[in-house]
Amino acid sequence: MRPIRASEISTFLYCKRAWWYQQKGITSANVEELAEGTQLHYQHGRSVLVSGMLRFLAYAMLLAALVLFAIYATQSIL
């Protein structure tokens, strides 16, 4: 008896027919569309990651500007 993987349980709970197809080795009729969807999700994930990194960089630059302004302001007062 082979072990049952967590992904199999997940597939079964989501769609019993998909699990059955997987067990019988029947491939999906829309493999090309699935591959395109996977690629689209990968590209979207990359763009979300890049936007997060750019936001972090913007906040770091804003903080640096505020620190430099505070240093400049305190030196000109003294």
Secondary structure, 3 states (H helix, E strand, C coil): CCCCCHHHHHHHHHCHHHHHHHHHCCCCCCHHHHHHHHHHHHHHHHHHHHHHHHHHHHHHHHHHHHHHHHHHHHHHHC
